[in-house]
């Protein structure tokens, strides 16, 4: 029997485990536990330890409420705790081979999820792609993205992510990785986090490539005044009258207060989370896109989205299904003003079905995701640095969630058996396995060479004047302007 793997970091020795021939290290600390006096503090260095630290089991996931997308994605069970600033590292071997590294920033609206979930296991990618895969846990919700003057700096969760990137750059050689060959990938909230890293010179300097998956381009950042209003609402919900109480209030009570505040701020067909990154003019300026584009022009970039993003949000929402026609029109009026009726007529032609969820989903999918992906790629091409663009089109037959938000993740990680997801129900297993291998190998090829093309996939050209886009489906193919961006009148 093979001995369990070890890796020596600057803080001490770690012992991991072998999983399908891949060395996996779990609950690897990249910053000090943000507990007690360090709650709401910037990430601090890890304290060294003596002897051998066991790294075979996951640590707690960040405190969080249930996911709002569990109707589509399924759910997970994991112990929660504030001692959560850890990494999960999968590597072919903890040797000195200097393999490419992919860092994964999970989604979840900045208030749910964890990089340590088996959904995001890097074992298959490490095994088939000869690379190191790192999943990041970072602070979520109020503990990671609430701003309270004198108590909590804004964007602590982003600072956590950047601390994780710095740790990987310093330590990954001990795990068989190349610190000069780092790709940062993220989906949804994680995709927006990648944009923030591209915009930051210090973090951008540590990464060679970026993969931006379903980033919410259309609902980016929160203003400082609005962030302060939300923190005041949280204080009222928790009956906090003295700022010192924030350091001791129970994390589960903070979770409950988040839900209370979210419900109070909710409106029809609104999907923007309560806690998102804040414009602080330190880490993030008001024009994140221009700063991210300037950074992306210096790096290899892959960017994409799913064809039916909003089906995950609206597919099981009774309020959308039972909405009155004037409620639907009001959502269009928010985006198109006096042209709302004309836009609705065109989007009815574009929608998958005749129901409210399909109509709103088609428009808001463009507004929040698709238009931003294409606009970002077009601006990069104009700067002489065209990206590789994809759209995930696969959908299980007769499945109302279609090619929804998050649907590509089980395929690109090749972790289909780990998902009990309604959005996958009804899919043909062999076709799904083929697509998973195609996508896994494309992400690995990009991490290795900066080009996602590989022998198992039709040629994938860069996104230039023809708006070339790879469509991932049962029969994947590259197409020119498949979204009809050049022809479609209404792109929000």
C-alpha positions in Angstrom: 0.0 0.0 0.0 1.3 3.5 -0.9 2.2 5.7 1.9 0.0 8.7 2.4 1.5 11.9 0.9 3.1 14.7 2.8 4.0 18.3 2.0 6.1 20.7 4.0 4.9 24.3 4.0 6.6 27.2 5.7 4.2 26.8 8.6 4.8 23.0 9.0 4.3 19.5 7.7 1.0 18.3 6.3 -0.1 14.7 5.8 -2.9 14.2 3.2 -4.5 11.1 1.6 -4.5 9.3 -1.7 -7.8 9.4 -3.6 -8.0 7.6 -7.0 -4.2 7.9 -7.2 -4.2 11.7 -6.6 -2.7 13.3 -3.5 -5.3 15.4 -1.7 -4.7 17.8 1.2 -7.8 19.1 3.0 -8.4 21.9 5.4 -5.0 23.5 4.6 -4.9 26.8 6.4 -3.9 29.8 4.3 -4.7 32.4 7.0 -5.3 32.5 10.7 -8.8 31.5 11.9 -11.0 34.7 11.8 -12.5 34.1 15.2 -12.6 36.0 18.5 -10.6 39.2 18.1 -10.0 38.4 14.5 -13.6 38.3 13.5 -14.1 41.1 10.9 -10.3 41.5 10.7 -8.2 41.3 7.6 -6.7 37.8 6.9 -3.7 37.3 9.2 -0.7 34.9 8.7 -1.0 31.3 9.7 0.7 30.4 13.0 3.4 27.7 12.5 2.8 24.3 14.1 5.2 21.5 15.2 5.0 17.9 14.2 2.7 16.7 11.5 -0.7 18.2 10.8 -3.4 15.9 9.6 -5.0 17.1 6.3 -7.2 14.2 5.4 -10.6 15.7 6.4 -12.5 18.8 5.4 -12.7 21.6 7.9 -15.9 23.6 8.5 -17.4 25.6 5.7 -18.1 29.3 6.3 -21.3 30.1 8.2 -24.1 30.4 5.7 -27.9 30.0 5.2 -29.3 27.5 2.7 -28.6 28.1 -0.9 -31.3 29.9 -2.9 -30.5 27.7 -5.9 -30.9 24.3 -4.2 -34.1 23.6 -6.2 -31.8 23.3 -9.2 -28.4 22.3 -7.8 -29.4 20.1 -5.0 -28.1 20.6 -1.5 -25.2 19.7 0.6 -24.6 19.0 4.3 -21.4 20.2 6.0 -20.3 21.4 9.4 -20.2 25.2 9.6 -17.7 27.3 11.5 -15.8 30.5 11.4 -12.4 28.7 11.4 -12.9 28.3 7.6 -10.0 30.0 5.8 -8.7 26.8 4.3 -7.8 25.2 1.0 -8.4 21.8 -0.6 -5.4 20.8 -2.8 -5.5 18.0 -5.3 -2.2 17.1 -7.0 -0.8 14.2 -9.0 2.1 14.2 -6.5 3.6 16.5 -3.9 6.9 16.5 -5.7 9.0 19.2 -7.5 7.5 18.8 -10.9 6.1 22.4 -11.1 2.8 21.7 -12.8 0.2 24.3 -13.8 -2.1 25.3 -11.0 -5.8 26.1 -11.2 -7.3 28.0 -8.2 -11.1 27.7 -7.9 -13.3 30.4 -6.5 -16.8 29.0 -5.9 -20.1 30.9 -6.5 -23.1 31.2 -4.2 -24.0 34.9 -4.3 -21.2 35.7 -1.8 -23.2 34.0 1.0 -23.3 30.3 0.3 -21.0 27.5 -0.9 -17.5 26.3 -0.2 -14.4 25.4 -2.3 -14.1 22.2 -0.2 -17.3 20.6 -1.4 -17.0 17.4 -3.3 -18.9 19.1 -6.2 -15.6 20.9 -6.9 -13.2 18.0 -6.3 -10.1 18.6 -8.3 -9.2 14.8 -8.4 -10.3 14.1 -12.0 -8.8 17.3 -13.4 -5.5 16.7 -11.5 -5.4 13.0 -12.7 -6.3 13.6 -16.3 -4.7 17.0 -16.7 -1.5 16.6 -14.8 -2.1 19.8 -12.8 -2.7 21.0 -9.3 -6.2 22.1 -8.4 -6.9 24.3 -5.4 -10.4 25.0 -3.9 -10.7 28.1 -1.7 -13.0 28.7 1.3 -13.5 32.4 2.0 -15.8 34.3 4.4 -19.3 34.8 3.2 -22.3 36.9 3.8 -22.2 39.5 6.6 -19.0 38.0 8.0 -17.2 38.5 4.7 -19.0 41.4 2.9 -20.6 43.7 5.5 -19.1 47.1 6.1 -19.4 48.5 9.6 -17.1 51.6 10.2 -14.7 50.9 13.0 -15.7 47.2 13.1 -15.4 45.6 9.6 -13.6 46.7 6.5 -15.6 46.1 3.3 -14.8 43.1 1.1 -13.1 40.9 3.6 -14.1 37.9 1.5 -12.2 39.3 -1.5 -9.2 39.9 0.8 -9.4 36.3 1.9 -9.4 35.1 -1.7 -6.4 37.3 -2.5 -4.6 36.0 0.6 -5.3 32.5 -0.7 -3.7 33.4 -4.0 -0.7 34.8 -2.3 -0.4 31.7 -0.2 -0.5 29.5 -3.3 2.1 31.6 -5.0 4.5 31.1 -2.0 3.7 27.5 -1.1 2.4 25.5 -4.0 5.8 24.2 -5.1 5.6 21.9 -2.0 2.6 20.3 -3.7 4.1 19.8 -7.1 2.8 23.1 -8.5 4.4 26.0 -10.5 3.9 29.4 -8.9 4.6 31.0 -12.2 1.8 29.1 -13.9 -1.3 30.0 -12.0 -4.8 30.2 -13.5 -7.6 31.6 -11.4 -11.1 30.4 -12.3 -14.4 31.3 -10.7 -18.1 30.9 -11.4 -20.9 33.4 -10.6 -19.8 35.3 -7.4 -16.4 33.5 -8.0 -16.4 34.9 -11.6 -16.9 38.4 -10.3 -14.1 37.7 -7.8 -11.8 36.9 -10.8 -12.6 40.2 -12.3 -11.7 41.9 -9.1 -8.3 40.1 -9.1 -7.7 41.1 -12.7 -8.4 44.7 -11.6 -5.9 44.6 -8.8 -2.2 44.9 -9.8 -1.0 42.9 -6.8 -3.2 39.9 -7.4 -2.9 40.1 -11.2 0.8 39.9 -10.9 0.5 36.4 -9.3 -1.8 34.9 -12.0 -1.0 34.1 -15.6 -4.5 33.2 -16.8 -8.1 33.8 -15.9 -11.4 31.8 -16.4 -14.6 33.8 -15.8 -17.7 31.7 -15.7 -21.2 33.2 -15.5 -20.0 36.4 -13.8 -22.9 38.7 -12.9 -21.7 41.6 -15.2 -25.1 43.2 -15.0 -25.2 43.6 -11.2 -21.7 44.3 -10.1 -21.0 46.3 -7.0 -22.8 48.0 -4.1 -22.3 51.6 -3.2 -20.9 52.5 0.2 -24.1 54.3 1.3 -26.2 51.3 0.5 -23.8 49.0 2.2 -24.0 51.1 5.4 -27.8 51.0 5.2 -27.6 47.2 5.1 -25.2 46.9 8.0 -27.6 49.2 10.0 -30.5 46.9 9.1 -28.4 44.0 10.4 -27.7 45.7 13.6 -31.4 46.4 14.2 -32.3 42.7 13.3 -29.7 41.6 15.9 -30.6 44.2 18.5 -27.0 45.4 18.5 -26.5 48.8 20.1 -22.8 48.7 20.9 -20.2 47.9 18.2 -18.4 45.6 20.6 -21.3 43.2 20.3 -20.4 42.4 16.8 -17.4 40.4 18.0 -19.4 38.1 20.2 -22.9 37.7 18.6 -23.5 34.1 17.6 -22.7 33.3 13.9 -26.0 31.4 13.5 -27.9 34.5 14.7 -26.0 36.5 12.0 -27.2 33.9 9.4 -30.8 34.3 10.6 -30.6 38.1 10.5 -29.2 38.0 6.9 -32.3 36.2 5.8 -34.6 38.7 7.6 -32.8 41.6 6.0 -32.8 39.9 2.6 -36.5 39.4 2.7 -37.1 43.0 3.7 -35.1 44.2 0.7 -36.5 41.8 -1.8 -38.6 42.8 -4.8 -40.3 41.0 -7.7 -37.8 39.2 -10.1 -34.8 40.8 -8.2 -31.9 38.4 -7.9 -29.1 40.7 -6.6 -27.8 39.3 -3.3 -27.7 41.3 0.0 -24.0 41.0 0.5 -21.9 41.7 -2.6 -18.6 43.5 -3.0 -18.6 47.2 -2.1 -17.1 50.2 -3.9 -14.5 51.2 -1.3 -12.1 53.1 -3.6 -9.3 51.0 -2.1 -9.7 47.5 -3.3 -12.5 48.3 -5.8 -13.2 51.5 -7.7 -16.5 52.4 -9.3 -15.5 51.3 -12.8 -14.5 47.7 -12.1 -15.0 46.7 -15.7 -12.4 49.1 -17.1 -9.9 48.1 -14.5 -10.5 44.4 -15.1 -10.2 44.8 -18.8 -6.9 46.6 -18.4 -5.7 43.6 -16.4 -7.2 41.0 -18.7 -5.4 42.6 -21.6 -2.2 41.4 -19.9 -3.4 37.8 -19.4 -4.9 34.8 -21.2 -8.7 34.9 -20.7 -11.5 32.5 -21.1 -15.0 33.7 -20.4 -18.5 32.2 -20.8 -22.0 31.6 -19.6 -24.9 29.2 -19.8 -27.7 29.5 -22.4 -30.5 29.6 -19.8 -28.9 31.2 -16.8 -32.0 32.4 -15.1 -33.9 29.1 -15.2 -32.1 28.2 -11.9 -33.6 31.3 -10.3 -37.0 31.4 -11.8 -37.7 27.7 -12.8 -39.2 26.8 -9.4 -40.4 30.3 -8.4 -44.2 30.4 -7.8 -44.2 34.2 -7.7 -42.9 34.3 -11.2 -45.2 31.6 -12.5 -48.3 33.3 -11.0 -47.3 36.9 -11.7 -49.7 39.4 -13.3 -48.8 40.7 -16.8 -48.2 44.2 -15.5 -45.5 42.8 -13.1 -43.7 41.3 -16.1 -43.9 44.5 -18.1 -42.6 46.5 -15.1 -39.4 44.4 -15.1 -38.9 45.2 -18.9 -39.7 48.8 -18.3 -36.8 49.0 -15.7 -34.4 48.0 -18.5 -35.9 49.3 -21.7 -38.1 52.2 -20.6 -40.5 53.3 -23.3 -39.4 50.4 -25.5 -40.6 47.9 -23.0 -43.5 46.5 -25.1 -41.3 46.2 -28.2 -38.6 44.4 -26.2 -41.1 42.1 -24.7 -42.4 41.1 -28.2 -38.9 40.3 -29.4 -38.0 38.4 -26.2 -41.1 36.3 -26.6 -39.6 35.1 -29.9 -36.3 34.4 -28.1 -37.7 32.7 -25.0 -37.6 28.9 -24.6 -41.3 28.7 -23.7 -44.5 30.8 -23.4 -44.4 31.1 -19.6 -43.3 34.1 -17.5 -40.1 32.4 -16.3 -38.9 31.8 -19.8 -39.7 35.4 -20.9 -38.1 37.0 -17.9 -35.3 34.5 -18.0 -34.3 35.3 -21.6 -34.1 39.0 -21.0 -32.5 39.0 -17.5 -30.1 36.3 -18.6 -28.8 38.7 -21.2 -28.9 41.6 -18.8 -27.1 39.9 -16.0 -24.8 37.5 -17.8 -24.7 37.1 -21.6 -24.5 40.8 -22.6 -21.6 41.3 -20.2 -19.7 38.2 -21.4 -19.9 39.3 -25.0 -19.2 43.0 -24.3 -16.2 42.1 -22.2 -14.9 39.8 -25.0 -15.5 42.4 -27.7 -13.7 45.1 -25.8 -10.7 42.7 -25.2 -10.6 41.9 -29.0 -10.6 45.6 -29.7 -7.5 45.9 -27.5 -5.8 43.2 -29.5 -6.2 40.5 -26.8 -9.2 38.3 -27.9 -10.5 35.9 -25.3 -11.9 32.4 -25.7 -15.6 32.5 -25.3 -18.0 29.6 -24.6 -21.7 29.1 -24.0 -23.0 26.0 -22.2 -26.0 24.7 -24.1 -26.5 21.2 -22.8 -29.8 20.5 -21.1 -31.4 17.3 -20.0 -34.5 16.5 -22.1 -37.8 17.8 -20.7 -36.0 19.3 -17.7 -37.4 22.7 -16.9 -34.1 24.0 -15.5 -32.6 23.7 -19.0 -29.0 24.9 -19.4 -29.2 26.9 -16.2 -26.8 28.8 -14.0 -24.3 26.4 -12.4 -25.2 23.6 -14.9 -21.7 23.5 -16.4 -19.8 23.0 -13.2 -20.4 19.2 -12.8 -19.1 18.8 -16.4 -16.0 21.0 -16.2 -14.8 19.4 -13.0 -15.9 15.9 -14.2 -17.7 15.3 -10.9 -21.1 14.2 -12.1 -21.4 11.4 -9.6 -21.1 13.9 -6.7 -24.2 15.8 -7.8 -27.7 14.9 -6.9 -29.0 17.9 -8.9 -32.5 18.3 -10.3 -30.9 20.3 -13.2 -29.2 17.1 -14.4 -32.2 14.8 -14.1 -33.0 13.0 -17.3 -29.7 13.3 -18.9 -28.2 10.4 -20.9 -25.2 9.2 -18.8 -22.8 8.3 -21.7 -23.4 11.6 -23.5 -22.9 13.5 -20.2 -19.7 11.6 -19.5 -18.3 12.5 -23.0 -19.2 16.2 -22.5 -17.6 16.1 -19.0 -14.3 14.8 -20.5 -14.4 17.4 -23.2 -14.9 20.3 -20.8 -12.5 19.0 -18.2 -9.7 18.7 -20.8 -10.5 22.1 -22.2 -10.1 23.7 -18.8 -6.9 21.7 -18.3 -5.5 22.7 -21.7 -6.2 26.3 -21.0 -4.3 26.1 -17.7 -1.4 24.4 -19.4 -1.1 26.5 -22.6 -3.5 29.4 -22.5 -5.6 27.8 -25.3 -8.5 25.5 -24.5 -8.4 23.6 -27.8 -7.6 19.9 -27.5 -7.9 16.7 -29.7 -11.2 15.7 -28.2 -12.9 19.0 -29.1 -13.6 20.8 -32.4 -11.2 23.7 -33.0 -12.0 26.6 -30.7 -11.0 29.9 -32.2 -10.7 33.1 -30.3 -13.6 35.5 -30.1 -12.9 38.1 -32.7 -15.0 40.0 -35.3 -17.1 36.8 -36.1 -17.9 36.5 -32.3 -16.7 32.9 -32.4 -18.1 31.0 -29.5 -17.7 27.4 -28.4 -21.1 25.8 -27.7 -20.8 22.9 -25.2 -23.5 20.4 -25.9 -24.0 16.7 -26.8 -22.3 17.7 -30.1 -20.1 20.6 -29.1 -19.2 23.0 -31.9 -17.8 26.4 -32.5 -20.2 28.9 -34.1 -20.1 32.5 -35.3 -22.3 34.8 -33.2 -24.7 32.1 -32.0 -26.4 34.5 -29.6 -27.4 36.7 -32.5 -25.7 39.7 -30.9 -25.0 41.3 -34.3 -28.6 40.9 -35.4 -30.6 41.1 -32.2 -32.0 44.6 -31.5 -32.3 44.3 -27.7 -29.1 43.6 -25.8 -29.4 45.3 -22.4 
